[in-house]
């Protein structure tokens, strides 16, 4: 089984989304369930064009989990609201210096 980790900016985005949510507990549970399915290999989402990242979308609330897969880890790269500028997170895919 793979583990998962958040890019620091993605972690901030999740926290901000939860703070803005009308039902933070249910939203947190939805995020946890989606991540668990991804980590366990139960769900594979479509690739984001021209990137190695995949996108898991929620409809309500309107957010997505953008993640990249490695051999033993799922790395959450971004947690964008659907109205946010597309692909603003692409620079996060580069390895840290």
Secondary structure as the mmCIF struct_conf table of DSSP 4:
data_model
#
loop_
_struct_conf.conf_type_id
_struct_conf.id
_struct_conf.beg_label_comp_id
_struct_conf.beg_label_asym_id
_struct_conf.beg_label_seq_id
_struct_conf.end_label_comp_id
_struct_conf.end_label_asym_id
_struct_conf.end_label_seq_id
STRN STRN1 UNK A 3 UNK A 6
HELX_RH_AL_P HELX_RH_AL_P1 UNK A 8 UNK A 20
BEND BEND1 UNK A 22 UNK A 23
HELX_RH_AL_P HELX_RH_AL_P2 UNK A 24 UNK A 39
TURN_TY1_P TURN_TY1_P1 UNK A 40 UNK A 41
BEND BEND2 UNK A 42 UNK A 42
HELX_LH_PP_P HELX_LH_PP_P1 UNK A 46 UNK A 46
STRN STRN2 UNK A 47 UNK A 47
HELX_LH_PP_P HELX_LH_PP_P2 UNK A 48 UNK A 48
TURN_TY1_P TURN_TY1_P2 UNK A 49 UNK A 50
BEND BEND3 UNK A 51 UNK A 52
STRN STRN3 UNK A 53 UNK A 57
BEND BEND4 UNK A 59 UNK A 61
STRN STRN4 UNK A 63 UNK A 63
STRN STRN5 UNK A 64 UNK A 69
BEND BEND5 UNK A 71 UNK A 72
STRN STRN6 UNK A 73 UNK A 78
STRN STRN7 UNK A 81 UNK A 81
TURN_TY1_P TURN_TY1_P3 UNK A 82 UNK A 83
BEND BEND6 UNK A 84 UNK A 84
HELX_LH_PP_P HELX_LH_PP_P3 UNK A 85 UNK A 85
TURN_TY1_P TURN_TY1_P4 UNK A 86 UNK A 89
HELX_RH_3T_P HELX_RH_3T_P1 UNK A 90 UNK A 93
BEND BEND7 UNK A 94 UNK A 94
HELX_LH_PP_P HELX_LH_PP_P4 UNK A 95 UNK A 96
#
